[in-house]
Amino acid sequence: ARAAAPVLLLDDVFAELDAERQRRLAARLLAGDGGQVLVTAPRTDELPRGLDLPTWHVSGGEVSKA
């Protein structure tokens, strides 16, 4: 068995949370634990302020660094 951390995918999760829960989740993501986390959002204005993570855009099947 491997001791590798799983990948966590959060699909449009911030749109479903109130401001306080958004803030708490963002703080946990920024603290990190070495695991890989992917967060999706259809619009960047739906992400909480201060969530300064690497960003990529997907358009027409193409992925580009923001």
Phi and psi in degrees as a GROMACS rama.xvg file:
@    title "Ramachandran Plot"
@    xaxis  label "Phi"
@    yaxis  label "Psi"
@TYPE xy
-91.6155  153.28  ARG-2
-103.135  28.4463  ALA-3
-78.4887  142.285  ALA-4
-73.7991  144.996  ALA-5
-74.2727  162.082  PRO-6
-88.1109  133.85  VAL-7
-109.375  124.513  LEU-8
-111.043  119.685  LEU-9
-111.422  105.305  LEU-10
-94.1054  107.608  ASP-11
53.284  36.4293  ASP-12
-68.9566  -33.905  VAL-13
-68.2799  -26.8888  PHE-14
-67.7167  -19.7058  ALA-15
-97.2725  -4.49897  GLU-16
-110.649  150.612  LEU-17
-76.0581  171.409  ASP-18
-58.4002  -41.2605  ALA-19
-66.6706  -42.8299  GLU-20
-68.5783  -35.0107  ARG-21
-59.3322  -47.0176  GLN-22
-60.8219  -44.7327  ARG-23
-66.4439  -41.1862  ARG-24
-65.7409  -43.3763  LEU-25
-59.1198  -42.498  ALA-26
-61.5532  -41.2589  ALA-27
-65.0951  -41.0675  ARG-28
-65.2002  -41.1757  LEU-29
-69.4354  -31.0246  LEU-30
-67.0511  -34.9109  ALA-31
59.1648  157.187  GLY-32
-136.921  15.6796  ASP-33
90.9977  -12.2631  GLY-34
-81.3996  166.452  GLY-35
-95.7231  127.638  GLN-36
-125.671  129.763  VAL-37
-113.526  127.141  LEU-38
-118.29  127.911  VAL-39
-106.862  148.682  THR-40
-156.069  131.197  ALA-41
-69.4666  -25.0876  PRO-42
-138.964  136.768  ARG-43
-66.1066  -23.9795  THR-44
-70.82  -8.24928  ASP-45
-87.7279  -6.66567  GLU-46
-87.2434  145.447  LEU-47
-68.004  150.269  PRO-48
-61.2487  144.031  ARG-49
85.4698  -2.93464  GLY-50
-82.2217  83.3518  LEU-51
-96.6132  84.0029  ASP-52
-121.719  158.461  LEU-53
-56.209  140.941  PRO-54
-126.422  137.537  THR-55
-125.56  152.731  TRP-56
-114.946  141.077  HIS-57
-118.305  123.32  VAL-58
-146.9  126.147  SER-59
59.182  31.6629  GLY-60
80.8864  3.47207  GLY-61
-106.871  137.573  GLU-62
-106.622  130.683  VAL-63
-136.927  148.494  SER-64
-72.6126  135.492  LYS-65
